[in-house]
Amino acid sequence: MSSQHGQSQKIFTIGYEQTPPKAVLDELEKAGVKLLVDVRAVTSSRRPGFSKNQLAAGLDERGIAYLHLAGLGTPKEGRLAARSGQYKELHKIYARHLKTPQAKENLDELAALVKQAGPVCLLCYERDHSHCHRQWIAEIIEERDGVKVENLAPPQV
């Protein structure tokens, strides 16, 4: 039984750059997110609260589920391009990456979750979604399934 009122279906995205964990968790809770999908290739973080286990624990306290879809992470050469501000290059690398079996499988999984799991939010590092691969993932899901994309921007500290 899936509810087919397409209007209410949203996929959120959030970046945690320059934001403390509490602000990110507050923002997710406020938006009514039920599942956070981590689309980082690497889930360790130098930022306290944003490594996989700490993040999952913090989400759990708010009743938000956590899932890491490694296949949707940016390959290393894409991350290097992003770091040096070569966003066109990042886009090319990531578009190629999305054709890989693991990425396709993870995209299908994500599309199914967006339909079933209630509000889903994609998490990555970059504050500016327009410079982050999570935006392209969200747009693919939007095109494929007619969901609306909403980018959350927690207050910076």
Legacy VTK file of the C-alpha trace (Angstrom):
# vtk DataFile Version 3.0
C-alpha trace
ASCII
DATASET POLYDATA
POINTS 157 float
0.000 0.000 0.000
1.756 3.143 -1.096
0.114 6.524 -0.926
-0.030 8.001 -4.387
-0.486 11.692 -3.708
2.597 12.855 -5.563
2.430 16.470 -4.396
3.286 15.633 -0.823
6.306 13.587 -1.765
9.530 15.416 -1.201
13.166 14.586 -1.130
15.243 16.854 1.070
18.957 17.505 0.876
21.258 18.913 3.540
24.941 19.755 3.865
26.702 19.998 7.201
29.586 22.289 6.250
30.052 24.996 8.935
27.107 23.633 10.929
27.109 21.925 14.342
25.431 18.499 14.586
22.588 19.791 16.772
21.590 22.376 14.155
21.540 19.702 11.444
19.471 17.328 13.607
17.077 20.153 14.575
16.614 21.052 10.908
15.889 17.435 9.935
13.416 17.033 12.781
11.692 20.312 11.924
11.301 19.185 8.299
9.761 15.904 9.428
12.514 13.757 7.901
12.126 10.051 8.715
15.195 8.673 6.940
18.575 10.278 6.403
20.480 8.834 3.455
24.192 9.500 3.666
25.574 9.875 0.133
29.181 10.499 1.137
31.699 8.063 -0.297
33.579 8.182 2.987
31.562 8.285 6.214
34.362 9.227 8.551
34.560 12.929 9.329
37.001 15.144 11.139
33.947 17.012 12.377
32.623 15.625 15.689
29.134 14.222 15.321
29.321 13.563 11.586
31.058 10.200 11.416
28.705 7.375 10.556
28.191 5.907 14.052
27.905 9.222 15.889
25.536 10.550 13.261
23.367 7.414 13.321
23.199 7.609 17.131
22.208 11.294 17.074
19.515 10.600 14.474
18.237 7.619 16.418
17.600 9.845 19.428
15.308 11.930 17.216
13.529 8.898 15.756
15.216 9.311 12.368
16.608 6.263 10.585
20.071 6.297 8.975
21.259 4.614 5.806
24.570 4.907 3.980
24.412 4.394 0.215
28.105 4.219 -0.632
27.384 3.648 -4.324
26.074 7.204 -4.588
29.230 8.739 -3.160
31.567 10.726 -5.382
34.634 8.813 -6.614
37.960 10.102 -5.347
38.840 12.006 -8.532
35.464 13.747 -8.285
36.145 14.787 -4.712
39.525 16.177 -5.758
37.894 18.143 -8.591
35.310 19.551 -6.168
37.989 20.591 -3.711
39.748 22.603 -6.364
36.483 24.191 -7.510
36.265 22.318 -10.828
32.528 21.722 -10.690
32.155 20.983 -14.419
34.767 18.273 -14.070
33.022 16.933 -10.948
29.746 16.762 -12.877
31.385 14.814 -15.713
33.036 12.349 -13.339
29.855 11.884 -11.347
27.658 11.434 -14.430
30.020 8.634 -15.486
29.905 7.151 -12.000
26.084 7.035 -12.035
26.256 4.547 -14.914
28.041 1.986 -12.718
25.996 -1.002 -11.484
26.388 -0.102 -7.814
25.269 3.492 -8.351
22.273 2.348 -10.423
21.312 -0.165 -7.773
21.597 2.423 -5.006
19.533 4.913 -7.039
16.758 2.340 -7.433
16.921 1.640 -3.728
16.730 5.354 -2.949
13.768 5.851 -5.310
11.912 3.031 -3.558
12.719 4.477 -0.131
11.493 7.933 -1.099
8.139 6.332 -1.942
7.972 4.085 1.140
9.958 5.585 3.976
8.263 8.937 4.313
10.355 12.084 3.998
13.916 11.172 2.997
16.868 13.562 3.204
20.200 13.208 1.398
23.208 14.242 3.449
26.591 15.353 2.221
29.238 17.843 3.300
28.980 20.902 1.015
26.786 23.661 2.314
25.958 24.891 -1.191
23.855 22.151 -2.798
24.507 23.538 -6.279
28.145 22.481 -5.877
27.331 19.039 -4.512
26.510 15.728 -6.134
23.517 15.293 -3.779
21.694 17.874 -5.906
22.106 15.726 -9.039
20.881 12.624 -7.214
17.838 14.553 -5.973
17.138 15.859 -9.486
17.255 12.343 -10.928
14.731 11.160 -8.336
12.633 14.261 -8.998
12.565 13.578 -12.733
11.990 9.875 -12.352
9.301 9.943 -9.716
7.882 13.453 -9.767
8.926 14.252 -6.196
9.808 17.779 -5.184
13.322 18.615 -4.055
13.775 20.871 -1.045
17.235 21.908 0.093
17.502 22.441 3.834
19.991 25.002 5.082
20.618 24.748 8.812
21.780 27.951 10.475
25.525 28.459 10.364
27.405 29.013 13.561
LINES 1 158
157 0 1 2 3 4 5 6 7 8 9 10 11 12 13 14 15 16 17 18 19 20 21 22 23 24 25 26 27 28 29 30 31 32 33 34 35 36 37 38 39 40 41 42 43 44 45 46 47 48 49 50 51 52 53 54 55 56 57 58 59 60 61 62 63 64 65 66 67 68 69 70 71 72 73 74 75 76 77 78 79 80 81 82 83 84 85 86 87 88 89 90 91 92 93 94 95 96 97 98 99 100 101 102 103 104 105 106 107 108 109 110 111 112 113 114 115 116 117 118 119 120 121 122 123 124 125 126 127 128 129 130 131 132 133 134 135 136 137 138 139 140 141 142 143 144 145 146 147 148 149 150 151 152 153 154 155 156
